[in-house]
Amino acid sequence: MEFRRINGLPPYVFATINDLKASARRAGRDVIDLGFGNPDLPSPDVAVGKLAEAAYNPRNHRYSASRGIPKLRSAITGLYQRKFGVELDPETEVVTTIGAKEGFSHLMWVLVGPGDTALVPSPSYPIHIWGPLFAGADVRQVPLQGPGTVSDDAPDPGEAFFEGLMHAWEESWPKPRVIVLSFPHNPTTACVDISFMERLVAFAREHEVVLVHDFAYADLGFDGYRPPSILEVPGATDVAVEIYTMTKSFSMAGWRVGFVVGNREIVQALTKLKTYLDYGTFQPIQIAAIVAMNEAPDYPKEINQIYKSRRDTLCDGLNRIGWHLVPPKGTMFVWAPIPEPYREMGSLEFSKYLVSEADVATSPGIGFGPGGDSHVRFALIENEQRIGQAVRHLRSALTKLG
Ligand SMILES: Cc1ncc(COP(=O)(O)O)c(C=O)c1O
């Protein structure tokens, strides 16, 4: 049968590693899973309690509002006010989405169609590339580097990316309608500061292009680094929308609660589209999400601290065994350049090798686009003791590191 949108999709390379992991586990091996970015930390207790309570109320069993109940939209505007000093109107500048992924996908339907182009970082979280493509648009990928292997002489990732964007803009005709951003960045862990956002907002205002900032790692910044919201830039709402999700910040991945906030026209257009597509997130979940934001506002800081400690354990360990890399300033990942003696294997073969020889699952960089093939991504979703164990296994398996 012919499925026009589906047939063009390449095989999902992460599935290959998952299958290998599953068969190794079936064979009784204890694979340490640092592959999929699926948080292992519990959601806040207050949210779980509220969910249970609200689920018993039959009034909450009906269809909910696809744009989110008013108190949920007010909770996110409260969070933006507290955290970023950004004022948003809960009536017109916020729409609730079924996680960031759904929000991003349908946002692309709103923003682009056949004949349009989106500029997207490379490598990328897969839906950043596939979202515009599913909407019928073209994608032009702009190289983005991670922090590299040596801190001192590594180029600033934001600076190089900005130049790449300008170059891609110059070369594109018709001019791109959308620039997709996401910092701290998955998978490269690249981070930017507010001056990067300021320059992009100025550019977007001048050239009438829309900025979409997926802020999935809003609360995961380390060593004094605080990820900036694009909406902190004065006038950003003229040209930008931002996606905030409770997945990583509140460790509420399975709950599917995200938001698109910012430019009123875009938010309203997405709100309209969603009335055709869904009836919103199950209302008890929305109620519990309100409680999480209002009654556990410091939970993201606790989560942040745990990922930071795991990052330290992994990066210190890898550096000690001769796998040199710069620790990321944000995200829940470590984007590791494949060590020189193994580089020619490519990321898929190298990831497979790590499962079979070290019982460690990673994500092959090629799964994030061709720009990722020189790296593998570790997700910090096991505890420090298990991460320490992973490092010991890697030391035994990577004999060529000397
Ligand atoms: C950049 C980025 N956006 C979105 C998501 C998914 O967020 P959600 O669970 O809210 O759909 C992820 C998850 O890994 C991500 O890395």
The ligand as a Gaussian input file, in Angstrom:
#p B3LYP/6-31G(d) Opt

LIG

0 1
 C       13.835000      19.504000      22.296000
 C       12.706000      18.677000      22.803000
 N       11.456000      19.089000      22.615000
 C       10.412000      18.379000      23.057000
 C       10.603000      17.192000      23.723000
 C        9.390000      16.407000      24.162000
 O        8.647000      17.121000      25.074000
 P        7.163000      16.644000      25.460000
 O        7.323000      15.434000      26.339000
 O        6.603000      17.799000      26.184000
 O        6.455000      16.324000      24.204000
 C       11.878000      16.714000      23.950000
 C       12.059000      15.429000      24.640000
 O       13.058000      14.786000      24.600000
 C       12.956000      17.474000      23.464000
 O       14.205000      17.059000      23.631000

